[in-house]
Amino acid sequence: MEFATLHNWDLDPRQAVALQRELAQQVRLMPTVAESPATVAGVDVSYEKHGDHFFAAVVVLDFSTLTVIDQAWADGRVDFPYIPGLLSFRELPVLLAAFRRLKTVPDLVLVDGQGIAHPRRIGLASHLGLWLNLPTVGCAKSRLCGVHDEPGSKRGEAASLRLGDEIVGMVLRTRDGVRPLYVSPGHLTDVASATRLTLACTRRYRMPEPTRLAHHLTNQLRKAARPA
C-alpha cells in the first residue's frame, strides 16, 4: 500500500502537541461513502511493558463475512516517551510500516484507540486516517476524556460521549451485559457511521472482529520474539 508522507517524526513532546493542533484542523467528519464497505481493516500495536520493541499488525477482512483476506505486520524500536494524549507518536511509525507491506487497500480502518475523543481532537485513529486518507474509526476499551451516561445493558444500546458542548463519540454496548466500547470517528466518518460500522463488525466478542484479530497477531509476534 502506498501513501504520501504527512510529516516527519523527529519531534519532541512540545512539538508533537503543536503538530496535533495543526493536524486536527485537517480532520474531516462526514458520513462514510459506502453503507456497507467491501473491506475493513483492524490494527493493533503490542510491546513489552517498559520495553521499546513494538509490533504492529494490520488485518483486512471482507466486511460482509468478516473473513480474513490480507494481513501485514512490522516491528521496530521506539524512543518517543509514553505521554497520555501523544500515543500516536509512539505507535504510528511502526504501524505505518505495516500498512506499507499491505497488498489490499481497505475501505475502512478500525483502530484500538481514540478518534476525535481526545483533548485536541486527534487521537490515534484520526492521525492514522490523515496519513492514509482513509475512513477510520476509534474503538477504544477505555475513556480518555469526556463525560457520558451509562448506556443500556443490551447489545446496540449507546450513550453520547461529550467533550464540552460537543458529542465526540458514543459509549456502545457491543454485547449484552459486557463493558461498553468508546467509539469515536477518526477521519472521513462521523459519530453515527462510526457507531453503526463498529457494531456491524462485532459478533461474539466485545471487540470488533478486525481489531480483535489484529490484537491476537501482535501478541503472537511479540511472544515469538522473546528470547528462549
Secondary structure as the mmCIF struct_conf table of DSSP 4:
data_model
#
loop_
_struct_conf.conf_type_id
_struct_conf.id
_struct_conf.beg_label_comp_id
_struct_conf.beg_label_asym_id
_struct_conf.beg_label_seq_id
_struct_conf.end_label_comp_id
_struct_conf.end_label_asym_id
_struct_conf.end_label_seq_id
BEND BEND1 TRP A 9 TRP A 9
HELX_RH_AL_P HELX_RH_AL_P1 PRO A 13 ALA A 24
TURN_TY1_P TURN_TY1_P1 GLN A 25 GLN A 26
STRN STRN1 LEU A 29 LEU A 29
BEND BEND2 VAL A 33 VAL A 33
BEND BEND3 GLU A 35 SER A 36
BEND BEND4 ALA A 38 ALA A 38
STRN STRN2 THR A 39 TYR A 47
TURN_TY1_P TURN_TY1_P2 LYS A 49 HIS A 50
STRN STRN3 HIS A 53 ASP A 62
TURN_TY1_P TURN_TY1_P3 PHE A 63 THR A 65
STRN STRN4 VAL A 68 ARG A 77
BEND BEND5 PHE A 80 PHE A 80
TURN_TY1_P TURN_TY1_P4 PRO A 84 GLY A 85
TURN_TY1_P TURN_TY1_P5 LEU A 87 LEU A 87
HELX_RH_AL_P HELX_RH_AL_P2 SER A 88 ARG A 100
TURN_TY1_P TURN_TY1_P6 ARG A 101 ARG A 101
BEND BEND6 LYS A 103 THR A 104
BEND BEND7 ASP A 107 ASP A 107
STRN STRN5 VAL A 109 VAL A 111
BEND BEND8 ASP A 112 GLY A 113
BEND BEND9 GLY A 115 ILE A 116
BEND BEND10 HIS A 118 HIS A 118
TURN_TY1_P TURN_TY1_P7 PRO A 119 ARG A 120
BEND BEND11 ARG A 121 ARG A 121
HELX_RH_AL_P HELX_RH_AL_P3 LEU A 124 LEU A 132
TURN_TY1_P TURN_TY1_P8 ASN A 133 ASN A 133
BEND BEND12 LEU A 134 LEU A 134
STRN STRN6 THR A 136 ALA A 140
BEND BEND13 LYS A 141 SER A 142
BEND BEND14 LEU A 144 CYS A 145
STRN STRN7 VAL A 147 VAL A 147
HELX_LH_PP_P HELX_LH_PP_P1 ASP A 149 GLY A 152
BEND BEND15 SER A 153 LYS A 154
TURN_TY1_P TURN_TY1_P9 ARG A 155 GLY A 156
STRN STRN8 ALA A 158 LEU A 163
TURN_TY1_P TURN_TY1_P10 GLY A 164 ASP A 165
STRN STRN9 GLU A 166 LEU A 172
BEND BEND16 ARG A 175 ARG A 175
TURN_TY1_P TURN_TY1_P11 ASP A 176 GLY A 177
BEND BEND17 VAL A 178 VAL A 178
HELX_LH_PP_P HELX_LH_PP_P2 ARG A 179 PRO A 180
STRN STRN10 LEU A 181 HIS A 187
BEND BEND18 LEU A 188 LEU A 188
STRN STRN11 THR A 189 THR A 189
HELX_RH_AL_P HELX_RH_AL_P4 VAL A 191 ALA A 200
TURN_TY1_P TURN_TY1_P12 CYS A 201 CYS A 201
BEND BEND19 ARG A 203 MET A 207
HELX_RH_AL_P HELX_RH_AL_P5 GLU A 209 ALA A 224
TURN_TY1_P TURN_TY1_P13 ALA A 225 ALA A 225
BEND BEND20 ARG A 226 ARG A 226
#
